[in-house]
Amino acid sequence: MIIVIDPEKKTKIPFSRGILTRSITSTGVDVGIAYSIAAEIVKDLERRKVKLITKDEIREIAYKKLLEHGLKDAARKYLFWHELRKLKYPMIILLGGATGVGKSTLATELAFRLGIRTVIGTDTVREVMRKMISRDLLPAIHTSSFLAWRELRNVPRDVNPLIYGFESQVRYISVGINAVIERSYNEGFNTIIEGIHLVPGYLTLNERSFMYMITVRSLEALEARFYERARYSLRPAEYYVKNIEDIIHIQDYLVKKAKEHGVPIIENIELEESINTIMTHLMKEIPKRLKERGIKLEI
Protein backbone atom coordinates (compact mmCIF):
# COMPACT_ATOMS: atom_id res chain seq x y z
CA MET A 1 0.00 0.00 0.00
CA ILE A 2 1.18 3.51 -0.87
CA ILE A 3 0.71 6.11 1.87
CA VAL A 4 0.30 9.80 1.06
CA ILE A 5 1.82 12.22 3.58
CA ASP A 6 0.52 15.72 4.13
CA PRO A 7 3.33 17.51 6.07
CA GLU A 8 1.17 20.57 6.72
CA LYS A 9 -1.74 18.66 8.25
CA LYS A 10 0.57 15.95 9.59
CA THR A 11 -1.69 13.24 8.21
CA LYS A 12 -1.14 9.95 6.41
CA ILE A 13 -3.80 8.47 4.14
CA PRO A 14 -3.85 5.61 1.61
CA PHE A 15 -3.14 6.64 -1.97
CA SER A 16 -6.36 6.85 -4.00
CA ARG A 17 -6.34 6.39 -7.75
CA GLY A 18 -9.88 7.78 -7.82
CA ILE A 19 -8.91 11.04 -6.11
CA LEU A 20 -5.96 11.47 -8.46
CA THR A 21 -8.22 10.81 -11.46
CA ARG A 22 -10.66 13.45 -10.24
CA SER A 23 -7.89 16.03 -9.78
CA ILE A 24 -6.69 15.39 -13.32
CA THR A 25 -10.21 15.74 -14.76
CA SER A 26 -10.34 19.24 -13.22
CA THR A 27 -8.11 20.23 -16.15
CA GLY A 28 -10.74 19.25 -18.70
CA VAL A 29 -9.07 15.95 -19.56
CA ASP A 30 -11.54 13.17 -20.41
CA VAL A 31 -12.16 10.91 -17.42
CA GLY A 32 -10.96 7.86 -19.35
CA ILE A 33 -7.64 9.52 -20.17
CA ALA A 34 -7.35 10.82 -16.61
CA TYR A 35 -7.87 7.33 -15.22
CA SER A 36 -5.28 5.93 -17.63
CA ILE A 37 -2.72 8.55 -16.52
CA ALA A 38 -3.49 7.83 -12.85
CA ALA A 39 -3.00 4.11 -13.53
CA GLU A 40 0.38 4.84 -15.14
CA ILE A 41 1.44 6.80 -12.06
CA VAL A 42 0.40 3.96 -9.75
CA LYS A 43 2.30 1.47 -11.89
CA ASP A 44 5.44 3.63 -11.82
CA LEU A 45 5.25 4.02 -8.04
CA GLU A 46 4.80 0.29 -7.56
CA ARG A 47 7.70 -0.46 -9.91
CA ARG A 48 9.89 1.88 -7.84
CA LYS A 49 8.51 0.24 -4.68
CA VAL A 50 7.45 3.60 -3.25
CA LYS A 51 5.67 3.22 0.08
CA LEU A 52 5.54 6.84 1.27
CA ILE A 53 4.95 9.92 -0.90
CA THR A 54 3.92 13.54 -0.29
CA LYS A 55 1.09 15.39 -2.00
CA ASP A 56 3.60 17.74 -3.65
CA GLU A 57 5.52 14.80 -5.06
CA ILE A 58 2.30 13.38 -6.53
CA ARG A 59 1.53 16.79 -8.03
CA GLU A 60 4.95 16.95 -9.67
CA ILE A 61 4.63 13.41 -11.09
CA ALA A 62 1.11 14.10 -12.44
CA TYR A 63 2.26 17.38 -13.98
CA LYS A 64 5.12 15.63 -15.82
CA LYS A 65 2.81 12.83 -16.96
CA LEU A 66 0.42 15.33 -18.51
CA LEU A 67 3.33 16.92 -20.36
CA GLU A 68 4.50 13.48 -21.53
CA HIS A 69 1.07 12.92 -23.03
CA GLY A 70 1.27 16.22 -24.90
CA LEU A 71 -1.33 17.86 -22.63
CA LYS A 72 0.52 21.11 -21.99
CA ASP A 73 -2.61 23.21 -21.36
CA ALA A 74 -4.01 20.55 -19.04
CA ALA A 75 -0.70 20.46 -17.13
CA ARG A 76 -0.90 24.22 -16.57
CA LYS A 77 -4.49 23.93 -15.36
CA TYR A 78 -3.51 21.05 -13.07
CA LEU A 79 -0.94 23.26 -11.33
CA PHE A 80 -3.47 26.08 -11.05
CA TRP A 81 -6.11 24.01 -9.23
CA HIS A 82 -3.51 22.32 -7.06
CA GLU A 83 -2.06 25.64 -5.92
CA LEU A 84 -5.54 27.05 -5.34
CA ARG A 85 -6.37 24.13 -3.03
CA LYS A 86 -3.19 24.81 -1.08
CA LEU A 87 -4.36 28.39 -0.54
CA LYS A 88 -7.61 27.05 0.93
CA TYR A 89 -9.60 29.51 -1.13
CA PRO A 90 -13.29 28.65 -0.54
CA MET A 91 -15.62 29.28 -3.46
CA ILE A 92 -19.35 29.51 -3.94
CA ILE A 93 -20.40 28.72 -7.50
CA LEU A 94 -23.96 29.64 -8.43
CA LEU A 95 -25.66 28.27 -11.55
CA GLY A 96 -28.89 30.05 -12.40
CA GLY A 97 -31.20 29.43 -15.33
CA ALA A 98 -34.73 28.49 -16.32
CA THR A 99 -36.30 25.10 -15.73
CA GLY A 100 -34.74 22.29 -17.76
CA VAL A 101 -31.59 23.99 -19.08
CA GLY A 102 -29.25 21.47 -17.42
CA LYS A 103 -28.21 23.24 -14.21
CA SER A 104 -28.27 20.11 -12.03
CA THR A 105 -26.15 18.10 -14.44
CA LEU A 106 -23.60 20.91 -14.71
CA ALA A 107 -23.51 21.29 -10.92
CA THR A 108 -22.87 17.56 -10.41
CA GLU A 109 -20.07 17.49 -12.97
CA LEU A 110 -18.45 20.66 -11.62
CA ALA A 111 -18.57 19.23 -8.11
CA PHE A 112 -16.76 16.10 -9.33
CA ARG A 113 -14.12 18.06 -11.24
CA LEU A 114 -13.41 20.46 -8.38
CA GLY A 115 -13.82 18.03 -5.48
CA ILE A 116 -16.69 20.04 -4.00
CA ARG A 117 -18.89 18.00 -1.67
CA THR A 118 -21.74 20.43 -1.07
CA VAL A 119 -24.25 20.84 -3.91
CA ILE A 120 -27.59 22.47 -3.09
CA GLY A 121 -30.59 23.03 -5.33
CA THR A 122 -32.86 26.02 -4.72
CA ASP A 123 -35.84 23.68 -5.10
CA THR A 124 -34.62 21.99 -1.92
CA VAL A 125 -34.61 25.35 -0.14
CA ARG A 126 -38.12 25.99 -1.44
CA GLU A 127 -39.33 22.57 -0.27
CA VAL A 128 -38.03 23.23 3.27
CA MET A 129 -39.81 26.59 3.30
CA ARG A 130 -43.01 24.95 2.08
CA LYS A 131 -42.98 22.64 5.09
CA MET A 132 -42.43 25.56 7.45
CA ILE A 133 -44.79 28.13 5.93
CA SER A 134 -48.39 27.35 5.02
CA ARG A 135 -49.92 27.99 1.62
CA ASP A 136 -52.24 30.56 3.19
CA LEU A 137 -49.30 32.69 4.31
CA LEU A 138 -47.06 32.40 1.21
CA PRO A 139 -49.01 30.87 -1.67
CA ALA A 140 -46.35 31.82 -4.26
CA ILE A 141 -43.82 29.28 -2.97
CA HIS A 142 -46.27 26.37 -3.10
CA THR A 143 -46.30 25.95 -6.86
CA SER A 144 -43.96 25.85 -9.86
CA SER A 145 -42.02 29.00 -10.69
CA PHE A 146 -43.92 29.50 -13.95
CA LEU A 147 -47.30 29.13 -12.22
CA ALA A 148 -46.68 31.32 -9.16
CA TRP A 149 -48.68 34.19 -10.65
CA ARG A 150 -51.88 32.13 -10.38
CA GLU A 151 -51.54 32.07 -6.60
CA LEU A 152 -51.41 35.84 -6.22
CA ARG A 153 -54.19 38.32 -5.74
CA ASN A 154 -54.26 41.91 -6.91
CA VAL A 155 -51.56 41.60 -9.55
CA PRO A 156 -50.85 45.14 -10.86
CA ARG A 157 -52.32 45.75 -14.31
CA ASP A 158 -49.19 47.37 -15.72
CA VAL A 159 -46.89 44.35 -15.16
CA ASN A 160 -46.41 40.93 -16.74
CA PRO A 161 -48.29 38.52 -14.41
CA LEU A 162 -45.87 35.67 -15.18
CA ILE A 163 -42.78 37.65 -14.21
CA TYR A 164 -44.54 39.32 -11.28
CA GLY A 165 -45.43 35.91 -9.85
CA PHE A 166 -41.94 34.54 -10.48
CA GLU A 167 -40.33 37.54 -8.78
CA SER A 168 -42.65 37.09 -5.81
CA GLN A 169 -41.49 33.51 -5.43
CA VAL A 170 -37.84 34.47 -5.88
CA ARG A 171 -38.12 37.20 -3.27
CA TYR A 172 -39.16 34.69 -0.61
CA ILE A 173 -36.88 31.81 -1.63
CA SER A 174 -33.90 34.19 -1.74
CA VAL A 175 -34.15 34.57 2.03
CA GLY A 176 -33.30 30.89 2.43
CA ILE A 177 -30.69 30.95 -0.34
CA ASN A 178 -28.90 33.92 1.22
CA ALA A 179 -28.84 32.06 4.54
CA VAL A 180 -27.09 29.13 2.81
CA ILE A 181 -24.63 31.52 1.14
CA GLU A 182 -23.88 33.29 4.42
CA ARG A 183 -23.20 29.99 6.17
CA SER A 184 -20.83 28.97 3.39
CA TYR A 185 -18.99 32.27 3.80
CA ASN A 186 -18.77 31.93 7.56
CA GLU A 187 -17.77 28.26 7.57
CA GLY A 188 -15.36 28.70 4.66
CA PHE A 189 -16.33 25.64 2.65
CA ASN A 190 -16.81 25.20 -1.08
CA THR A 191 -20.41 25.11 -2.24
CA ILE A 192 -22.26 24.84 -5.52
CA ILE A 193 -25.82 26.17 -5.60
CA GLU A 194 -28.05 25.66 -8.63
CA GLY A 195 -31.59 26.62 -9.41
CA ILE A 196 -34.05 28.88 -11.15
CA HIS A 197 -34.33 31.09 -8.05
CA LEU A 198 -30.76 32.37 -8.40
CA VAL A 199 -31.59 35.77 -9.80
CA PRO A 200 -28.96 38.56 -9.92
CA GLY A 201 -29.97 41.41 -7.64
CA TYR A 202 -31.66 39.18 -5.08
CA LEU A 203 -28.50 37.54 -3.74
CA THR A 204 -25.82 38.70 -1.31
CA LEU A 205 -22.53 37.83 -2.98
CA ASN A 206 -18.89 38.67 -2.29
CA GLU A 207 -15.44 38.21 -3.87
CA ARG A 208 -15.62 34.44 -3.36
CA SER A 209 -18.88 34.08 -5.32
CA PHE A 210 -18.93 33.11 -8.97
CA MET A 211 -22.29 33.20 -10.70
CA TYR A 212 -23.28 31.96 -14.16
CA MET A 213 -26.58 32.08 -16.02
CA ILE A 214 -27.23 28.88 -17.98
CA THR A 215 -29.46 29.06 -21.07
CA VAL A 216 -30.69 26.98 -24.00
CA ARG A 217 -30.78 28.18 -27.58
CA SER A 218 -34.44 27.69 -28.42
CA LEU A 219 -37.84 26.39 -27.42
CA GLU A 220 -37.19 23.23 -29.46
CA ALA A 221 -33.91 22.58 -27.65
CA LEU A 222 -35.61 22.99 -24.29
CA GLU A 223 -38.43 20.63 -25.25
CA ALA A 224 -35.89 17.97 -26.22
CA ARG A 225 -34.22 18.36 -22.81
CA PHE A 226 -37.53 17.82 -21.00
CA TYR A 227 -38.11 14.52 -22.79
CA GLU A 228 -34.52 13.44 -22.19
CA ARG A 229 -34.80 14.29 -18.48
CA ALA A 230 -38.04 12.33 -18.18
CA ARG A 231 -36.15 9.15 -19.12
CA TYR A 232 -34.31 9.07 -15.78
CA SER A 233 -36.51 11.09 -13.43
CA LEU A 234 -40.07 11.18 -12.14
CA ARG A 235 -40.75 14.59 -13.67
CA PRO A 236 -43.15 14.13 -16.61
CA ALA A 237 -42.06 15.98 -19.74
CA GLU A 238 -45.64 16.85 -20.72
CA TYR A 239 -46.14 19.02 -17.63
CA TYR A 240 -43.24 21.25 -18.62
CA VAL A 241 -43.83 21.15 -22.38
CA LYS A 242 -47.36 22.41 -21.76
CA ASN A 243 -45.87 25.49 -20.07
CA ILE A 244 -42.76 25.79 -22.25
CA GLU A 245 -43.52 29.25 -23.64
CA ASP A 246 -43.79 30.66 -20.11
CA ILE A 247 -40.52 28.95 -19.18
CA ILE A 248 -38.82 30.58 -22.17
CA HIS A 249 -40.23 33.96 -21.10
CA ILE A 250 -38.69 33.44 -17.68
CA GLN A 251 -35.38 32.60 -19.37
CA ASP A 252 -35.56 35.90 -21.27
CA TYR A 253 -36.09 37.68 -17.95
CA LEU A 254 -33.15 35.88 -16.34
CA VAL A 255 -30.87 36.72 -19.26
CA LYS A 256 -31.87 40.38 -18.95
CA LYS A 257 -31.08 40.38 -15.22
CA ALA A 258 -27.75 38.66 -15.87
CA LYS A 259 -26.76 41.32 -18.41
CA GLU A 260 -27.74 44.09 -16.00
CA HIS A 261 -25.47 42.67 -13.28
CA GLY A 262 -22.59 41.50 -15.45
CA VAL A 263 -23.20 37.79 -14.85
CA PRO A 264 -21.67 35.52 -17.55
CA ILE A 265 -24.28 33.83 -19.75
CA ILE A 266 -23.50 30.30 -20.95
CA GLU A 267 -25.53 28.61 -23.66
CA ASN A 268 -25.59 24.97 -22.62
CA ILE A 269 -25.27 23.09 -25.90
CA GLU A 270 -22.87 20.35 -24.80
CA LEU A 271 -21.91 19.41 -21.23
CA GLU A 272 -18.14 19.27 -21.69
CA GLU A 273 -18.05 22.61 -23.49
CA SER A 274 -20.12 24.32 -20.79
CA ILE A 275 -17.97 22.87 -17.99
CA ASN A 276 -14.78 23.99 -19.71
CA THR A 277 -16.22 27.48 -20.25
CA ILE A 278 -17.01 27.82 -16.55
CA MET A 279 -13.64 26.47 -15.41
CA THR A 280 -11.73 28.65 -17.88
CA HIS A 281 -13.59 31.69 -16.56
CA LEU A 282 -12.77 30.69 -12.98
CA MET A 283 -9.08 30.39 -13.88
CA LYS A 284 -9.13 33.93 -15.25
CA GLU A 285 -11.26 35.50 -12.54
CA ILE A 286 -9.81 33.91 -9.38
CA PRO A 287 -6.25 35.29 -9.82
CA LYS A 288 -7.72 38.79 -10.34
CA ARG A 289 -9.65 38.60 -7.10
CA LEU A 290 -6.71 37.13 -5.22
CA LYS A 291 -4.47 39.91 -6.53
CA GLU A 292 -6.88 42.49 -5.12
CA ARG A 293 -6.26 40.86 -1.72
CA GLY A 294 -2.51 40.92 -2.22
CA ILE A 295 -2.29 37.16 -2.93
CA LYS A 296 -0.52 35.72 -5.97
CA LEU A 297 -0.90 32.19 -7.28
CA GLU A 298 2.49 30.57 -7.85
CA ILE A 299 2.06 28.63 -11.10
C-alpha positions as CSV (number, residue, x, y, z in Angstrom):
1,M,0.0,0.0,0.0
2,I,1.2,3.5,-0.9
3,I,0.7,6.1,1.9
4,V,0.3,9.8,1.1
5,I,1.8,12.2,3.6
6,D,0.5,15.7,4.1
7,P,3.3,17.5,6.1
8,E,1.2,20.6,6.7
9,K,-1.7,18.7,8.2
10,K,0.6,16.0,9.6
11,T,-1.7,13.2,8.2
12,K,-1.1,10.0,6.4
13,I,-3.8,8.5,4.1
14,P,-3.9,5.6,1.6
15,F,-3.1,6.6,-2.0
16,S,-6.4,6.9,-4.0
17,R,-6.3,6.4,-7.8
18,G,-9.9,7.8,-7.8
19,I,-8.9,11.0,-6.1
20,L,-6.0,11.5,-8.5
21,T,-8.2,10.8,-11.5
22,R,-10.7,13.4,-10.2
23,S,-7.9,16.0,-9.8
24,I,-6.7,15.4,-13.3
25,T,-10.2,15.7,-14.8
26,S,-10.3,19.2,-13.2
27,T,-8.1,20.2,-16.1
28,G,-10.7,19.3,-18.7
29,V,-9.1,16.0,-19.6
30,D,-11.5,13.2,-20.4
31,V,-12.2,10.9,-17.4
32,G,-11.0,7.9,-19.4
33,I,-7.6,9.5,-20.2
34,A,-7.4,10.8,-16.6
35,Y,-7.9,7.3,-15.2
36,S,-5.3,5.9,-17.6
37,I,-2.7,8.5,-16.5
38,A,-3.5,7.8,-12.8
39,A,-3.0,4.1,-13.5
40,E,0.4,4.8,-15.1
41,I,1.4,6.8,-12.1
42,V,0.4,4.0,-9.8
43,K,2.3,1.5,-11.9
44,D,5.4,3.6,-11.8
45,L,5.2,4.0,-8.0
46,E,4.8,0.3,-7.6
47,R,7.7,-0.5,-9.9
48,R,9.9,1.9,-7.8
49,K,8.5,0.2,-4.7
50,V,7.4,3.6,-3.2
51,K,5.7,3.2,0.1
52,L,5.5,6.8,1.3
53,I,5.0,9.9,-0.9
54,T,3.9,13.5,-0.3
55,K,1.1,15.4,-2.0
56,D,3.6,17.7,-3.6
57,E,5.5,14.8,-5.1
58,I,2.3,13.4,-6.5
59,R,1.5,16.8,-8.0
60,E,5.0,17.0,-9.7
61,I,4.6,13.4,-11.1
62,A,1.1,14.1,-12.4
63,Y,2.3,17.4,-14.0
64,K,5.1,15.6,-15.8
65,K,2.8,12.8,-17.0
66,L,0.4,15.3,-18.5
67,L,3.3,16.9,-20.4
68,E,4.5,13.5,-21.5
69,H,1.1,12.9,-23.0
70,G,1.3,16.2,-24.9
71,L,-1.3,17.9,-22.6
72,K,0.5,21.1,-22.0
73,D,-2.6,23.2,-21.4
74,A,-4.0,20.5,-19.0
75,A,-0.7,20.5,-17.1
76,R,-0.9,24.2,-16.6
77,K,-4.5,23.9,-15.4
78,Y,-3.5,21.1,-13.1
79,L,-0.9,23.3,-11.3
80,F,-3.5,26.1,-11.0
81,W,-6.1,24.0,-9.2
82,H,-3.5,22.3,-7.1
83,E,-2.1,25.6,-5.9
84,L,-5.5,27.0,-5.3
85,R,-6.4,24.1,-3.0
86,K,-3.2,24.8,-1.1
87,L,-4.4,28.4,-0.5
88,K,-7.6,27.0,0.9
89,Y,-9.6,29.5,-1.1
90,P,-13.3,28.7,-0.5
91,M,-15.6,29.3,-3.5
92,I,-19.3,29.5,-3.9
93,I,-20.4,28.7,-7.5
94,L,-24.0,29.6,-8.4
95,L,-25.7,28.3,-11.5
96,G,-28.9,30.0,-12.4
97,G,-31.2,29.4,-15.3
98,A,-34.7,28.5,-16.3
99,T,-36.3,25.1,-15.7
100,G,-34.7,22.3,-17.8
101,V,-31.6,24.0,-19.1
102,G,-29.2,21.5,-17.4
103,K,-28.2,23.2,-14.2
104,S,-28.3,20.1,-12.0
105,T,-26.1,18.1,-14.4
106,L,-23.6,20.9,-14.7
107,A,-23.5,21.3,-10.9
108,T,-22.9,17.6,-10.4
109,E,-20.1,17.5,-13.0
110,L,-18.5,20.7,-11.6
111,A,-18.6,19.2,-8.1
112,F,-16.8,16.1,-9.3
113,R,-14.1,18.1,-11.2
114,L,-13.4,20.5,-8.4
115,G,-13.8,18.0,-5.5
116,I,-16.7,20.0,-4.0
117,R,-18.9,18.0,-1.7
118,T,-21.7,20.4,-1.1
119,V,-24.3,20.8,-3.9
120,I,-27.6,22.5,-3.1
121,G,-30.6,23.0,-5.3
122,T,-32.9,26.0,-4.7
123,D,-35.8,23.7,-5.1
124,T,-34.6,22.0,-1.9
125,V,-34.6,25.3,-0.1
126,R,-38.1,26.0,-1.4
127,E,-39.3,22.6,-0.3
128,V,-38.0,23.2,3.3
129,M,-39.8,26.6,3.3
130,R,-43.0,25.0,2.1
131,K,-43.0,22.6,5.1
132,M,-42.4,25.6,7.5
133,I,-44.8,28.1,5.9
134,S,-48.4,27.3,5.0
135,R,-49.9,28.0,1.6
136,D,-52.2,30.6,3.2
137,L,-49.3,32.7,4.3
138,L,-47.1,32.4,1.2
139,P,-49.0,30.9,-1.7
140,A,-46.4,31.8,-4.3
141,I,-43.8,29.3,-3.0
142,H,-46.3,26.4,-3.1
143,T,-46.3,26.0,-6.9
144,S,-44.0,25.9,-9.9
145,S,-42.0,29.0,-10.7
146,F,-43.9,29.5,-13.9
147,L,-47.3,29.1,-12.2
148,A,-46.7,31.3,-9.2
149,W,-48.7,34.2,-10.7
150,R,-51.9,32.1,-10.4
151,E,-51.5,32.1,-6.6
152,L,-51.4,35.8,-6.2
153,R,-54.2,38.3,-5.7
154,N,-54.3,41.9,-6.9
155,V,-51.6,41.6,-9.6
156,P,-50.9,45.1,-10.9
157,R,-52.3,45.8,-14.3
158,D,-49.2,47.4,-15.7
159,V,-46.9,44.3,-15.2
160,N,-46.4,40.9,-16.7
161,P,-48.3,38.5,-14.4
162,L,-45.9,35.7,-15.2
163,I,-42.8,37.6,-14.2
164,Y,-44.5,39.3,-11.3
165,G,-45.4,35.9,-9.9
166,F,-41.9,34.5,-10.5
167,E,-40.3,37.5,-8.8
168,S,-42.7,37.1,-5.8
169,Q,-41.5,33.5,-5.4
170,V,-37.8,34.5,-5.9
171,R,-38.1,37.2,-3.3
172,Y,-39.2,34.7,-0.6
173,I,-36.9,31.8,-1.6
174,S,-33.9,34.2,-1.7
175,V,-34.2,34.6,2.0
176,G,-33.3,30.9,2.4
177,I,-30.7,31.0,-0.3
178,N,-28.9,33.9,1.2
179,A,-28.8,32.1,4.5
180,V,-27.1,29.1,2.8
181,I,-24.6,31.5,1.1
182,E,-23.9,33.3,4.4
183,R,-23.2,30.0,6.2
184,S,-20.8,29.0,3.4
185,Y,-19.0,32.3,3.8
186,N,-18.8,31.9,7.6
187,E,-17.8,28.3,7.6
188,G,-15.4,28.7,4.7
189,F,-16.3,25.6,2.7
190,N,-16.8,25.2,-1.1
191,T,-20.4,25.1,-2.2
192,I,-22.3,24.8,-5.5
193,I,-25.8,26.2,-5.6
194,E,-28.0,25.7,-8.6
195,G,-31.6,26.6,-9.4
196,I,-34.1,28.9,-11.1
197,H,-34.3,31.1,-8.0
198,L,-30.8,32.4,-8.4
199,V,-31.6,35.8,-9.8
200,P,-29.0,38.6,-9.9
201,G,-30.0,41.4,-7.6
202,Y,-31.7,39.2,-5.1
203,L,-28.5,37.5,-3.7
204,T,-25.8,38.7,-1.3
205,L,-22.5,37.8,-3.0
206,N,-18.9,38.7,-2.3
207,E,-15.4,38.2,-3.9
208,R,-15.6,34.4,-3.4
209,S,-18.9,34.1,-5.3
210,F,-18.9,33.1,-9.0
211,M,-22.3,33.2,-10.7
212,Y,-23.3,32.0,-14.2
213,M,-26.6,32.1,-16.0
214,I,-27.2,28.9,-18.0
215,T,-29.5,29.1,-21.1
216,V,-30.7,27.0,-24.0
217,R,-30.8,28.2,-27.6
218,S,-34.4,27.7,-28.4
219,L,-37.8,26.4,-27.4
220,E,-37.2,23.2,-29.5
221,A,-33.9,22.6,-27.7
222,L,-35.6,23.0,-24.3
223,E,-38.4,20.6,-25.3
224,A,-35.9,18.0,-26.2
225,R,-34.2,18.4,-22.8
226,F,-37.5,17.8,-21.0
227,Y,-38.1,14.5,-22.8
228,E,-34.5,13.4,-22.2
229,R,-34.8,14.3,-18.5
230,A,-38.0,12.3,-18.2
231,R,-36.1,9.2,-19.1
232,Y,-34.3,9.1,-15.8
233,S,-36.5,11.1,-13.4
234,L,-40.1,11.2,-12.1
235,R,-40.7,14.6,-13.7
236,P,-43.2,14.1,-16.6
237,A,-42.1,16.0,-19.7
238,E,-45.6,16.8,-20.7
239,Y,-46.1,19.0,-17.6
240,Y,-43.2,21.3,-18.6
241,V,-43.8,21.2,-22.4
242,K,-47.4,22.4,-21.8
243,N,-45.9,25.5,-20.1
244,I,-42.8,25.8,-22.2
245,E,-43.5,29.2,-23.6
246,D,-43.8,30.7,-20.1
247,I,-40.5,28.9,-19.2
248,I,-38.8,30.6,-22.2
249,H,-40.2,34.0,-21.1
250,I,-38.7,33.4,-17.7
251,Q,-35.4,32.6,-19.4
252,D,-35.6,35.9,-21.3
253,Y,-36.1,37.7,-17.9
254,L,-33.1,35.9,-16.3
255,V,-30.9,36.7,-19.3
256,K,-31.9,40.4,-18.9
257,K,-31.1,40.4,-15.2
258,A,-27.7,38.7,-15.9
259,K,-26.8,41.3,-18.4
260,E,-27.7,44.1,-16.0
261,H,-25.5,42.7,-13.3
262,G,-22.6,41.5,-15.4
263,V,-23.2,37.8,-14.9
264,P,-21.7,35.5,-17.6
265,I,-24.3,33.8,-19.7
266,I,-23.5,30.3,-21.0
267,E,-25.5,28.6,-23.7
268,N,-25.6,25.0,-22.6
269,I,-25.3,23.1,-25.9
270,E,-22.9,20.4,-24.8
271,L,-21.9,19.4,-21.2
272,E,-18.1,19.3,-21.7
273,E,-18.0,22.6,-23.5
274,S,-20.1,24.3,-20.8
275,I,-18.0,22.9,-18.0
276,N,-14.8,24.0,-19.7
277,T,-16.2,27.5,-20.3
278,I,-17.0,27.8,-16.5
279,M,-13.6,26.5,-15.4
280,T,-11.7,28.6,-17.9
281,H,-13.6,31.7,-16.6
282,L,-12.8,30.7,-13.0
283,M,-9.1,30.4,-13.9
284,K,-9.1,33.9,-15.2
285,E,-11.3,35.5,-12.5
286,I,-9.8,33.9,-9.4
287,P,-6.3,35.3,-9.8
288,K,-7.7,38.8,-10.3
289,R,-9.7,38.6,-7.1
290,L,-6.7,37.1,-5.2
291,K,-4.5,39.9,-6.5
292,E,-6.9,42.5,-5.1
293,R,-6.3,40.9,-1.7
294,G,-2.5,40.9,-2.2
295,I,-2.3,37.2,-2.9
296,K,-0.5,35.7,-6.0
297,L,-0.9,32.2,-7.3
298,E,2.5,30.6,-7.9
299,I,2.1,28.6,-11.1
